[in-house]
Every structure is written in structure tokens, then in C-alpha cells.
Amino acid sequence: MSSVKKNNRSQVLQEMKAIPAEVKADWDQSLLAQFVDHPAYQKAETIATYLAMPHEVDTALFIQRFLADGKTVLVPKTYPNRLLAFVAYDPEALEETSFGLLEPTSDAVVAPDAIDLIQVPGVCFNPEGYRIGYGAGFYDRFLANYKGKTLSTAYACQRLAFQPEPHDIPVGEVLYAPND
């Protein structure tokens, strides 16, 4: 991984962690509203999202709304060799990974073609939808063969001009807050 990518990630993470809690809460609500108004969400029956870290967009809000709207909600599970899969969300069946993230304990993997929409995480996003994640490549590997819709939600400080690497896979669209 390039030092430029590492520096970009570090800079943006600092900015994300510095967002005041009240501002972040408002932005998270704005992003949720944009997401559920999006045509891809309106058409989706099965949605994959992620279990956010405190500095990221609060996906717990999204999960609550998805469930209230009758959507099937999936969350990621990682496997050796940097493989990513999605399983049904069950708040009672989560465990902490070596990365400090919560993951499902179930191995009942859902086939990629059964997922209508993925809310893809990222640290930085460029104007073409390419992303810099946390550096392990799980999502790029998964998205390389995924044919469904992808959306990301991010704060304005996560917008960054950078050159993608050959293995990078862009997301379909990035929704931002504040949306200026």
C-alpha cells in the first residue's frame, strides 16, 4: 500500500474523529434520509450494511430503519485469505474480531446474487466513487464479482481526490453530509 494512501487514510480518520457528537448525529440523520429516499433502496428487498465504528456513519440507525421497512438486513463476516461474505443480521449473535469489529457468529452465508444493495464502508472517496478503506482489501475482492447496486454514506471531510489502484472497485454512488 502506498504511503500516499496511508497518509490520506490517517488524515481523514483524524478529521472524522474530530466531528462533534451533535454534528455527527445530525449528519447521520441526513444521510439516513438520503439513503432511504434513494431509488436503489426503494427497490431493494435485501440490503447488506456494516456494523460501524464510533467515528463512522452510525449504521445502527440504518439497520433499525431497514428492519422497520421490512428489509432483510445482512452484515459482513470475514474469513481467512481476506474473504468477505454477508450473513443475516442478528444482534444476539455477534462477536468481536481481532480487528475490534463486531461480526456475526453464524456461517449461513447469503449468495451475492441474493443481495440487492450494499452500503459500502470507506474512509475516503474520490469523485468517481473509488474508495480507500482500512487497507485489507475485503470489500474490493467481494465487489469485483458483485453485480448488484452499491451506495456509500460519508461525511464531507471524506471527499478526497486520489488516483485509484488497479484492483480498486468503485461504488455506484456516494451520499454526503453535509450535502453542499
Secondary structure, 3 states (H helix, E strand, C coil): CCHHHHHHHHHHHHHHHCCCHHHHHHHHHHHHHHHHHCHHHHHCCEEECCCCCCCCCCHHHHHHHHHHCCCEEEEEEEEHHHEEEEEECCCCCEEECCCCCEEECCCCEECHHHCCEEECCCCEECCCCCEECCCCCHHHHHHCCCCCEEEEEEEHHHECCCCCCCCCCCCCEEEEECCC
